[in-house]
Structure formats: structure tokens, C-alpha cells
Amino acid sequence: MALGCGILTFGMHNIHQVVGITEGGVLGGILLLNHWFGLDASIASPVLDVCCYIVGFIVLGAGFLGWSAVSSVPLALFYALWERLPHLLPDLSAWPLVAAVLGGLFVGVGAGLVVRAGASAGGDDALALSIHKLTGLKLARCYLFTDLTALVLSLSYIPLGRIAYSLVTVFISSPLIDFVASFGSGGEGHGLMRRIFRKLRG
């Protein structure tokens, strides 16, 4: 889980924030708050996670929290670490497609490792599952809704062309998270999701 948090936040800080490519869901919200309010990612990350977990607690109950809440700690710590260091990758602003692909790889591998450990890389799970329970929409559509909401809000500071590159990042990171989480385990990496669904059914 800690390794995944380190990889994820490294890519977010050294690629997404530098190039102006965003992510969906909570990760996109972190970048949004950082741009408009200068709020350090190490602060924005736990703030948004706590908000999502509060919604999840109200809608779903306390059973789903577990390691997901714990993962907020190494996420915030790694963000704080990278923010205190100079950028460790070349500026890829002139090659946005390369940045989008590379950023998607960092997010996919990092978040996939976190999910594989039975946690989540942010409050996205709590928010999407809450929407799912309240509306009855398919879970995949709930995740898509949160991702697209963050991307639409990001149009307030990112040109439309850059949002297209952000979609590249999202479409790379999403299946990669699933692949890394379940690789070599017959899908056993989705322990968090299985536990949540058992709570929702039970």
C-alpha cells in the first residue's frame, strides 16, 4: 500500500501538476484545489478523502472504511515529501501525449498496488458507492460520473485540448488499476470491493 501511494503521488506531482494534465475523481479534485487555492496536495488529499468518507459513513455505514481510511495517511505523507523536493522528472509540457501516457502509467500502477493491498487510493470508492446506493445506477457509471465531474470542473483552468489528454490518462489508468490489482491472483486484489459489496448486500 505504501509503495503504491509513493508511485501514485510521484506521478501526480512530477507529471500532472507540471504539465497541467488532470485526473478524474478525488485525484482531479486535489489538482483543482492546488491550482485555484494554492492548497498543498498533502493537505487537499486528506481533506477531500475525509469529505468522501463522511458521505460514505452516512450512506453506507462504518463497515466499508477499514484500510481505505488508513491509506490517506501515506498518500498525504508522500505528497508532502515530493512537494519539498525539486521536480524529479523532465518538464514534458512540450509533449503532452507522452505526459498523459506516462501519467496514466504512474497512476495505474500506484493505485493498482493500493487496491491490491485491500485499500483505496482516495475517497472515490466511498463516493461512487454512495451514489450507487442512492441512485441505483451501475457502479461503473458512478465512477465515470465522479471522473467526468472533476474533468469538467478542471476546464476552469485547463484548456479543452489538455482535457483531451486528461481523458487519455484516465483511459490508461483505469484498466491498468484493474490489471495490477488482480494480476496473478485470479482477481483476489479486489478484496476491498468484495467487502464493500458484501456490506451493501448484507
NORWOVEN-V243436 format. One record per backbone hydrogen bond with DSSP energy under -1.0 kcal/mol. NH is the residue of the N-H (numbers start at 1). CO is the residue of the C=O. E is the energy in kcal/mol with one decimal. If there is no record, write none. Layout:
nh:NH co:CO e:E
nh:NH co:CO e:E
//
This chain:
nh:5 co:1 e:-2.3
nh:6 co:2 e:-2.2
nh:7 co:3 e:-2.4
nh:8 co:4 e:-2.7
nh:9 co:5 e:-2.4
nh:10 co:6 e:-1.8
nh:11 co:7 e:-2.0
nh:12 co:8 e:-2.2
nh:13 co:9 e:-2.5
nh:14 co:10 e:-2.5
nh:15 co:11 e:-1.9
nh:16 co:11 e:-1.5
nh:17 co:12 e:-2.3
nh:19 co:15 e:-2.8
nh:20 co:16 e:-2.0
nh:21 co:16 e:-1.2
nh:28 co:24 e:-1.4
nh:29 co:25 e:-1.8
nh:30 co:26 e:-2.3
nh:31 co:27 e:-1.6
nh:32 co:28 e:-2.1
nh:33 co:29 e:-2.5
nh:34 co:30 e:-2.1
nh:35 co:31 e:-2.1
nh:36 co:32 e:-2.4
nh:37 co:33 e:-2.0
nh:39 co:33 e:-1.4
nh:43 co:40 e:-1.6
nh:44 co:40 e:-3.0
nh:45 co:41 e:-2.5
nh:47 co:43 e:-1.8
nh:48 co:44 e:-2.5
nh:49 co:45 e:-2.3
nh:50 co:46 e:-2.7
nh:51 co:47 e:-2.0
nh:52 co:48 e:-2.3
nh:53 co:49 e:-2.8
nh:54 co:50 e:-2.4
nh:55 co:51 e:-1.9
nh:56 co:52 e:-2.6
nh:57 co:53 e:-2.8
nh:58 co:54 e:-2.3
nh:59 co:55 e:-2.6
nh:60 co:56 e:-3.3
nh:65 co:62 e:-1.3
nh:68 co:65 e:-1.7
nh:71 co:67 e:-2.2
nh:72 co:69 e:-1.1
nh:73 co:70 e:-1.6
nh:75 co:71 e:-1.7
nh:76 co:72 e:-2.2
nh:77 co:73 e:-2.4
nh:78 co:74 e:-2.7
nh:79 co:75 e:-2.3
nh:80 co:76 e:-2.3
nh:81 co:77 e:-2.0
nh:82 co:78 e:-2.7
nh:83 co:79 e:-2.2
nh:84 co:81 e:-1.0
nh:85 co:82 e:-1.3
nh:95 co:92 e:-1.8
nh:99 co:95 e:-2.2
nh:100 co:96 e:-2.6
nh:101 co:97 e:-2.3
nh:102 co:98 e:-2.9
nh:103 co:99 e:-3.0
nh:104 co:100 e:-2.1
nh:105 co:101 e:-1.9
nh:106 co:102 e:-2.2
nh:107 co:103 e:-2.5
nh:108 co:104 e:-2.8
nh:109 co:105 e:-2.7
nh:110 co:106 e:-2.5
nh:111 co:107 e:-2.8
nh:112 co:108 e:-1.8
nh:113 co:109 e:-2.1
nh:114 co:110 e:-1.7
nh:115 co:111 e:-2.5
nh:116 co:112 e:-2.4
nh:117 co:113 e:-1.4
nh:118 co:115 e:-1.9
nh:119 co:114 e:-2.0
nh:127 co:123 e:-2.4
nh:128 co:124 e:-3.2
nh:129 co:125 e:-2.6
nh:130 co:126 e:-1.7
nh:131 co:127 e:-2.3
nh:132 co:128 e:-2.4
nh:133 co:129 e:-2.2
nh:134 co:130 e:-2.3
nh:135 co:131 e:-2.6
nh:136 co:132 e:-2.2
nh:142 co:138 e:-1.6
nh:143 co:139 e:-2.3
nh:144 co:140 e:-2.2
nh:145 co:141 e:-2.4
nh:146 co:142 e:-2.0
nh:147 co:143 e:-2.5
nh:148 co:144 e:-2.9
nh:149 co:145 e:-2.3
nh:150 co:146 e:-1.9
nh:151 co:147 e:-2.0
nh:152 co:148 e:-2.8
nh:153 co:149 e:-2.4
nh:154 co:150 e:-1.6
nh:155 co:152 e:-1.3
nh:156 co:153 e:-1.8
nh:157 co:154 e:-1.9
nh:158 co:154 e:-2.3
nh:163 co:159 e:-1.7
nh:164 co:160 e:-1.5
nh:165 co:161 e:-1.1
nh:166 co:162 e:-2.0
nh:167 co:163 e:-2.1
nh:168 co:164 e:-1.3
nh:169 co:165 e:-2.0
nh:170 co:166 e:-2.4
nh:171 co:167 e:-2.6
nh:172 co:168 e:-1.4
nh:173 co:169 e:-3.0
nh:174 co:170 e:-2.3
nh:176 co:172 e:-1.4
nh:177 co:173 e:-2.5
nh:178 co:174 e:-1.5
nh:179 co:175 e:-2.4
nh:180 co:176 e:-2.9
nh:181 co:177 e:-2.4
nh:182 co:178 e:-1.5
nh:183 co:179 e:-1.5
nh:185 co:182 e:-2.1
nh:187 co:182 e:-1.2
nh:188 co:185 e:-1.2
nh:190 co:187 e:-1.6
nh:194 co:190 e:-2.3
nh:195 co:191 e:-2.2
nh:196 co:192 e:-2.3
nh:197 co:193 e:-2.6
nh:198 co:194 e:-2.0
nh:199 co:195 e:-1.9
nh:200 co:196 e:-2.5
nh:201 co:197 e:-2.3
nh:202 co:198 e:-2.2
//
